[in-house]
């Protein structure tokens, strides 16, 4: 004779797994809305400067502003971890690093350990991106700037890099998910 309620355990386990998967995709695909720059006047450091003048004054403020414009503040820890999103930005011969913590972008000089991605570009390209945010995709698609994925694809996906990658490259999210897991 079959026990009553023998179906309850498998169904419960299935529902818990389904809930975890839904939460994972929610955090990975959708913006978390944790921007802390409300009400702050984030000024473009290249405003009023020629490209040549901006290149001469180039510093981490330029890197910060670019990351702000491509909405890097939407990167987040994977659910249930304290693994902060970390980037290394190589601009010509200079190396900068960025850490996103709770929607705040922190930029510094030098290399960083356990980085997720490496962005490589030039000062001129960053200045052009700051002048025209639509130039970002052109720079990356033309090969003048590049992004190298260092962390595992699962980690990148969980931290929200898919949306950032979309801002830089301009491909659709669906295509990126498929491409991430097939490559």
Residue, then its C-alpha position, 0 to 999 in steps of 0.5 A: x500500500x502506498x503511503x499518503x503524501x509521498x509526493x510532498x517531499x519531491x514537490x517541495x524540493x522541486x519548488x525550492x530549487x525553482x525558487x532559487x533559480x528564479x532569484x538567481x536570474x532576477x539578480x543576474x538579469x535585472x537592475x537592482x536599483x541600488x544607485x546611490x548617486x541620486x541628487x549628486x551632480x556627477x560632473x563630466x571631467x571632460x566638459x569644456x575641454x578639447x580632446x587634447x586638453x582632456x588627455x593631458x588632465x586624465x586621471x581616475x575621475x575620467x575612469x569613474x565618470x565612464x563607469x558611471x555613464x555605462x552604469x557599472x553601479x548596477x553590478x552587485x555581489x552574487x546572491x548570498x556572497x560578499x564577492x564584490x565586482x572588481x575591474x581592472x582598466x588599462x588605459x594606455x600605460x596606466x592601470x586603474x582598478x574599480x570596485x563596486x560596493x552597494x552601488x558605489x563605484x570606487x576607482x583607484x590606481x594600480x592592479x587589483x587581485x581577483x578581478x572579474x574583467x579587464x578593460x583595455x583602451x586609450x585615453x583618447x578613446x575614453x575621452x571620446x566615450x565621455x563626450x558621446x556616450x553612443x561612441x562606447x559601442x563603436x569603440x568596442x565594436x571597432x576594436x579600439x577598446x576591448x573587454x577581457x572576461x577573467x572570472x568564470x562565466x557563472x560569476x560574471x552572470x551572477x554579478x550582473x556583468x551581462x548588462x554592462x557587457x551589453x552597454x559596451x558591445x551592444x548585443x542583446x541579453x538573450x544572445x549574450x546568455x547563449x554566447x556566454x554558455x556556449x563559448 
